[in-house]
Amino acid sequence: MTVNEVQDEIIEEFSELTDWMDRYAYIIDLGNTLPEFPDSEKIPQNLIEGCQSRVWISARKGDDGHIDFQADSDAMIVKGIVSLLMKVLNHRTPDEILNSNLYFIDKIGLSSHLSPTRSNGLVAMVKQLHNYARAFKALESAG
């Protein structure tokens, strides 16, 4: 599936949940689906700056040119939010990540239902995912 197809699927899933308490519960459930994040990866280099809670994201580029992310958070709702980002951007090429317009965030109403500090954290997470993609793309171009 393309980035936009995954986003459209998320929008469809959220459209069935009209109450924001149900949406928050769903986001938390999504967080519980994240693969186990190894303690060895909970290092300062993987900690996202600008988040109210602690969020770690690590990345590796596979032989197929796709970036595989791992993520975790110590806050349930944030873990769910990062899970949504993983659903859209995990196992994508650097160009797919950098060229993606993450419109699902606004379409599902997430940005308007987060506190300012959580919104800042979401921006910081997206920025870090883009930073990883830029770094891997630069390495690719270099050789």
N, C-alpha and C positions, 0 to 999 in steps of 0.2 A: 504494500500500500504506500502511496505517496504521503508526504507530510500533510498536505491538505486533506487527503482522504481520511487520515487518522483524526485530524482536527474536526472534520465534519462528523465523524463517528462520535467523538466526545460531545460535540454540541447536541447531537441527537439523543445521546444518553442523558444529558442534563436536562433536555427539554421535557423529558418524562417526569422529572422531579420538580414540581412547582414550588414546594416549600423549601426555604433555605436551611432549615434544620435537617431535612432529608438530604439536601445537597452536601452539607457539612459532614453528615454521617457517611455518605458515599465517598467523599474525598478521604476521610479517615480510613475507610475500608480499603481504598486504593493504596494508601500508604502501607497497609499491612501486606500487600502483594509484592512489595519491593524485595528483591533477593537480599539475603544476609550481607551486610557490609562488614568486611573484616576489621577487627580492632586495629590491625597493623596499618590500615589505611586512614585511621582517624588521627591524622597528623596535621600540624599547622598549615602545610602547603595545600591541603585539600579542604581546609575550613573556609567557608565563604564569608568574606567581610561584608558588613552591612546588614546582616540578619539579626533579628532580635533573639532568635533561638540558634542553637548550633546546627549547622548544616555542612555536611561534607559531600564533595563530589570529586570523584577521580575519573580519569579517562585513559583509555588505551586504544591505539589504532591497530586494527587487525590487518592481516596480510591481504585481505580483500579491499582495503582502503576505507573501510567503515570505522567510525569511532564508537567504541562501546563504553558507556558510562556506568558507574556505580554511584549510588547516592544513599544518604541516610540523614536523619534529623532526630534530635531529642524531643521534638514537639510533634504530636500526632497529626495535627492539621497541616503543618509544614511538610511532614513526611508525605502526606497525600498530595500536596501541591507539587513537590518535586517528582512524585510518581507520575503525575500528569505530564510534566515536562519530559520525563524519561520515555513515556509512552509515545510522544510525538517525535523526539529527537534522537533517541537511542538507536544505535546501529545505522547511522546515516553517514554520508560522506561529508567532509568539511564544507564543500560547496552547498550541499542540501541544507546544512545547519545554518550557514551564513546567509543563504538566500531565503530562508523561511520567514514568513510573516506570521507570527503567533497570534492570529486573530481569535482563536478559540477563547483566550483569556477574557477578552471583552464580551464575546458573544454569549458565554455562559454566565456573565455577570460577576465573575470572580474578582476582578480589579475593584469593583464598586462595593464589594462585601468584605474587603479586608481592611484591617486597621492600617494606618499610615506606615507603621513600622513593618508590618507583614508585607505591604505593597513594596516597600523599599527592598525587603528581602527577596521578593519575587524578581524584581529588576536585577538585583545582584546575582541571583542564580542564573538568569538568562544571560547576563553579561559574562559570567564565568564559562558557561557552555560555549558561547561564541568565542571567548578567549582560547579555549582548548581547540576549537575548530580552526581558528586563525593560526595557532602555533603549529598544529599538525599540517596545515596547508603550506606554511612557510618551510617546514622541514621537507615536505614533499617537493617543493620547488627548488630547494637547495641541493637536492641530490638523491 
